[in-house]
């Protein structure tokens, strides 16, 4: 994520931004009562027309945008992360035993609650005493609900975080909502994720979302070659818009601080959309500018043949071009609705009436569970994509709740990988222009690939052919051209990158791996 702090560009996550802007926000609050200058008001009014459409869009998105964590909630986050890191919940619960599962689940839930309680005492002895002395777990139900809700909310806002802990967290709550476990534990672990829309609605301040200034107040300020005066004007306009909205909608029910929290949370969502969708937009642009949809360019033809180089599909150049374009467009639409899909995924996963069955799917024991809410939503996304691209190439089957994609958690996990696949490729393509400034590297690229332009097309042509060839599984049904199989093929291409002729160009561009970091 990128933003400007006093004119200096920094890279950070939304949670880190919250800490670094505390001083700035306090300074802004102190000056909230000051009258705005005519110059500032004029600057904001210039953006009001452009922001009308943004406001309409934000009103719907806000229903699924989680609230940014406060300082106190961040302390709870550290507790739940530490507890999950040392827990072997799924290893002890999801095993092939046909008796005593309820007892195993109860024991593990009590262990995790005990760990969280102990960590609380270690971090804040006085508060720990107040909560725990002479009390049972059920007496602190609200505390445990808060702790686990904070963990879920943090993960949704930061998909790259808690990559091992989140699965344990969701699965333990999934077990904890069953009636027999609730009866034993005497409370329910589940609490709805706090959202921007939920907070504003409960406090009677939904007008914030429809205000024309909301677009300016939540916009992301990116350098992108802009002159410094323009960037400073954008920063000033954003700060003034936040100040005006906080003053306008504060009441006895909602404070300026809460309104600012909502606006910052929407801004975090805008940052997420830009960082994830822009790379796909760039990839689609490269496809359209470097490759003709009808006529192949000699050695850069996108044609694939089943059985050649592992391909499971046979497409002529024009058909493969359309297939790649619609796949990239579909991924972009999914990422654009990711917060909504994630919200619905948790609704399906944690629905006490929607029970799972532990099944060997060919990849070990997995929790196979239907996901009707997500299925309806992804069907709508698919229809939107089909309308955008026109004709559809390949299958439109959506695997969800079967041995390919056992449950909604697996679905979300698969599509959060898309940026990890696309971003390194885009970075490599962009870095090639810088690499050829070195005479030695330029000589290598010219002799091996025929120049930097041909190198770019070589990398992209290989990805567009063999990253979308139906490979990655031992049968057509599990891979092929279905909605899930398209991503399987892309991952299969990533696993073979080290065997490609251009692998060392990736290394020179700073490439480390596609899988990211599993540490927090």
N, C-alpha and C positions, 0 to 999 in steps of 0.2 A: 504494500500500500504506500502511496506517496501523498505527502501533503507539505505545506509550507509552514514553518514556525519562525516567525520574525524574519521572513525572507530567505531562510535556509532550508534547502530540500533535505528531507529525512525519509528513511524507509522504516516502516513500523507496522505492527498489527494494530487493529482497533483497540484492543485492551491496553496496549502500551501507550497509545495516543491519549487515552483517558487520563493516565497518570501524568503525562507530560503537559497536558493542557490545564491542569488544575489551577496553577497560578494565574494563567491567562484568563480562565473563566471567572476566578474570584475578582480579578481586576475589572472584568467586564461587568460583573454584578454590582460592584461598587459604583460604577458610573451609569447604571441602568436608568437612574432617575434624571439624568441630564437630558436636556433637549437636543434633538438631532439637528445638525446644521442643514441648511437648505441644499448644500452641495451633496450631502449624503443621501437625503431624501430623493433628490433628482436622480442620483445614480441608481438607487434601488428601483425607482419607478420605471426606469428604462428596461428593467428585466421582468417587470410584472407580466407583460403580455406573453413573453416566452415561457413564463413559469406556470401559466394556467393549465397547460397540458400536463406538466410535471405534477401539479397538485392532484389532478384527477387520477393519475397513475399511482401516486403515493398513497392515496386513500385506500386502495385495494391492497397494495403491497404491505402496508403497515399492519394488516391483520396477521401477517406471518413473520414480521421482523422482530426478533428477540430484543429485549432491553439490554443495553450495555451494562456490564457488572459495575456495581458501586465498590467503594473501597472495602466495606464490610463484607460484601458478597465475595470479593476476591480472597479474603481470608478463609471463607468457607470452601472456596474452590481448592485451595491448597490442602485442606483437610481431606476432601473427597478424592483428590488425585493421589495423595499419599496412601490412603486406605486401599484404593483400587490397585495401586502398583504392587502391593504386597499380597494381594488376594489371589487365590487360585479358584475362584468361584466356578467358572465354567468347566475347569478340569475335574472338579469334584462332583458337580451336579450332572453335567451332560455326559454320562457314561452308560454303558450297556448293562444296566442292572434293572430288573423289573420289579424290585420291591424297595420300599423305604425311600422313595424319591422325595416325598413330602418332608420326611425327617431330615434328609440331607440338605434340602433347600432351607429349612428353618434354621438349622445349625449354621449354615454359611451366612445367612442374613444376620443372625445374632452376632456372629464373629465380626462382620463388617461394621455393624452398629457399635460394637465394643471398641473396635479399632478407631473409628471416628470419634467416639467419646473420649478415649484415651488421648488422642491427638489434640482434642479440644482442651483437655485439662493441661497438657504439656504447653500449649500455646497461650492459654489464658486461664490460670488456675482459679481465679475468683469466679469467672463465668462458668467454668466447668463444675465448680462446687454447686453453684446455684441450680444448674441443670440436672446434676446427677445424684447428689446426696439423697439417699433414701427414696430413690425414684426408680420406676421400671421404664423400659424402652417406650411403652405406650404413653407414658406421661410426657415424653419429649417428642411426640409424633410430629409436631409442627417443625421442630428443629431439624429432624431427619428429612422431612419433606423439602425443606428449604435447601439443605445441603445437596441432595440429589438433583433438585431442579436447577440449581446453579451450575452443576456439572453439565447437564444436558444443554442448558442455554449457552454456556461457553463453547461447547463443541459445535453447535449450529453456527455460531458467529465465526468460529475459527476452525474450519474443516481439517486444517493441517495439524491441529493439536489433538492430544488424547487418542492417538490412533490405536493403541492397544487397550486403553482403559475404558473407552466409550462402549465397546462391545460388552464388556463385563457389566457396566452400569445399566445398559438397556436390558440385558438379559436378566439381571437380578430383579429389576423392577417388574419385568414381564412376569416372572415367577411370583413376585410379592403381591400382585394384584389379583391372583386367583383366590376365590372365596375361601378355600380351605386354609391357605396361608394367612389371609387376613384374619381369620378366626383365631388362629394360633398366636399370631403376633399382636393381635388386638388393635391394629391400625393399618392404614393403607399408605404405602410408600409414594404413591403417585400424586403428583400435583401438576396442573397445566403449566406449560412454559409461559412466563410473563412476556407479553408482547407490547409493542408501542400502542397498537390500537386498543388493547385491553386496558392499559393504564389510562389513556385519554378518555375512553368511554366511561370507565368507572368514576372518573372525576369530572365528567361533563365538559370536556375540553376537545371534542372531536373537530371543532372549528379550526384547530391548528392545521389539520391535514388538508383542508380545502382552501386554506389561505394562499393567495397568489405568491406570497413571499417564501413559501416552504421550499420551492426549488432552489432559490438563492441560498437559503439558510442551510441546506443540506448538500449543496454541490461539492464535488471534489475538485480541489485546485491543483492542477498539474502543470509542471513547468513547460514541457512540450515545445521548447523553442520560443516561448513568449518573452517579450521584453520585460524587464523588471518592473517598470511602472504599471504595466497591465496586470501583472501578478499582484502587485500591492493593491491595486484598485479592486481586484476580485476578493482578496482577503478582507479588505475594508468593507466591501458590500456584504460579504457573508456574515461578518461579525455584527454589522448593523442590523441585518435581517434577523439574526438570532435574538438580538437585544430587543428589537421591536416586537417580535412574536412573544417573547417571554413577558414583556410588559403588558401586552395586549390581552393575553389569555390567562394570566395569573388570577387566582381567586382564593377564597377561603379553603377550597377543596384541593387545589393544585398549586404548587409553588413554582417560582421561576426555575429553580434547580431541576425540578422534575420535567418541566417543559424543555429545558436545555438537554436533559438526558434523552428525551424522546428524539429531539432533532439530531443529536450526535449519533444515536442508534440508526436513524435513517441514513445518515451520512456514511456510517460503517457499511450499511447494505449497498450504497452506491459504490463504495470502494471495492466491495466484493464483486459486484457485477462488472465493473470495469476491468479488474485484474483477471477475471475468468472469461468474460465474453470477448474482450478485445483481442486476445490471442486467437480465438476462433475466427473473428472477423478478419484478422490479418491473414490467417491461413486460407480462408475463402477468397480473399483478394488476390493472394498469390496464385491460387488455382485459376482464377478468371483472367489474370493478366499474363501469365506465363504459358498457359495452355489453351489452345483453340478447342472449343466444344465439339467441333465436327471433324477438323482435319488434323491428323497426328503430325508431329514435327519430327520426322525421321526416327532417330534413336530415342526420342523422348515420347514415344507413343505410350498411352496408358493401357493398351490392350493386354489382357491376361487370358491364359489358357489353363483350364483345369488339368491338374497333374504336372504342370511345369512350375518348378521352383516352389512347390508346396501349395500352389493355388487350388482352391476347391470350386472356384467359379470360372465361367468363360464369358468374357465381355469384350466386345470390340471397343475401340477407343472412345467413341461418343457415348456408349452405354456406361462405360466405367467412369467417364467424366461426370455423368449425371448421378451415378451411384455415390461417388465420393462427395459431390456437392450436397446431395440430400442428407448424407450421413453427417457431414460437418454442420449443416443447418439444423438438423435434429438435435445434435449435441448442444449447439448454442441455445436453442429454445429450452432445452432441459435445464441448463445452467442458469438461464434467465429466470426460471421458475423454481430454482433449487430450494429456497427458503420455504416456499409453499409445499413442495414435495416432501421436504424434510419434516415439516410440521405434520403432514398427513401420514407420513411413515410412522412417526411416533404414535399417532392416534391408532393406527392399525396394530402396531407392535404391542401397545399397552392396553389394548381392548380386552377386558376380562372375559367377554363373551366370545372372543376370537382365539381359541386355544391352538397351540402348536403341537406337532408330533415330532419326536426325535427319530430321524431317519438317516440311514446311510445313503448319501446321494452320489457315491462314487468318489467323493472328496472328503471322506470321513463322516462322522455323525454331525448332522446339522438340524437346526430347528426349522422345520417346514411349516409355514403358516401363510394363509391367504392374506392378501392386502387389497381389499376392495376399494378403499379410498384412493390409494396411490394408483391403482389400475385405472380407475376412472379419470384421474388427473392426467396420467401419462398418455392415455388414449386421446384426450383432448389436445395435448401437446403434439402428438403425432398427426392428428388431423390438421392442426394449424400449419405444421411443417409441410404436409402434403399439398395444402392449398397454396403455400408460398412457392414451392418448387415445381408445381404442375404435375406431370406424370411421375409415377413411382416405380422405381426399379427394385426388384427383389421382394422378399417377404416382409409383411408388416406384423408378424406374430410378436407379441410381447410376452416374454417369459417372466413370470412372477408367481411365487408360491409353488414352484416345482423344483426338480433336482438341479436345474440350471441356475436359477435365482431363488433360493429357498424362502426368503422372507424380505420384508421391506428394508431391513438393515443392510442386507447384501446389495440390494438395488441402489441405495444411497451410496454405499461404499464404492460401487463400480463407477458411478458417474462423478464422484469427487476426484477420480483418477484422471479424468479427461484433461484438465489443465496440466497435470504432471507429464502427460504425453505430448501435448501440443507446445507448451512453453519452451522446452529445451530445443525443439526443432526450429521454432521461430527465432530464438536467441542465436542459434548457430547460423541461420541464414543471414541475420542482421550483422553478426560479427565477421562474416567473410570479407566485407568491405574494409574492415579495420585490419584484418589479418594480412591482406595483400599489400599493406603499406610496408611490411617487412620484405626485403628483397629475397631472402632465402625461402620464406613461405610462399611468396608469389611465384618463384621459380618452380617449387614443388607442385603448386596448384595448376600452373600452366602446363607443365609436362605430363601430369597425371590425369587432369580433367579437362584441359583445353581452355582454361581461363575461369575467372570467378563466376561469370554468368552461366556457363555450362555446368559448373560445380553446383550452383544453386538448383538448376533444373534437374541435375542428376539426383540430388538428395530428395527433392520433392517428388520427382517421377517415381523413384523407388518407393517412397512412402505411399503415394497415391495408388500404386499398383499392388504392392504386397502388404500394405497396412489395411487394405480393403479387399482381400481376395478370398474371404470365407474360411481362412485357415485358423488354427488354434485349438482344434478339438479332433477327436478320432472319429466323428461321424457328422454328417451334414446337418442333422437336427440340432446338435449342440453348438455348432458354429454357423457356417453358411451366411445367408444374407438377412437373417432375422434381426430384430432391433437389438437384442442382446449380443448376437454373434458379430455384429459390426465392431463393437468395442473389444470383443475377444480377439479378433484379427489384428486390431491395432496393437494390443498388448503383445501378441505373438511377434509382430514386427520389432517391437522394442527389445524383446528378449534376444533377438538375433543381430542387434546393431553392431556388436563387436566383431561380427564377421563381414561387415560391409566394407567396401573399398574406401569409403569416406569417414570411417570411424575416427581416424586420427584428426580429422578436421573438427569433429565434435569435441575431442579432447582439447584441441588448441583453443576452442571457443570458451572453455571453462566448464564443459559438461562433466558432471560427476555421476549422475544416475537419474533414472526416471522415477524411482520410488520415493524420493524425498527422505525426510528425517523422521524416524519413529520416536525420537525424544521430544519432550514437551518444549 
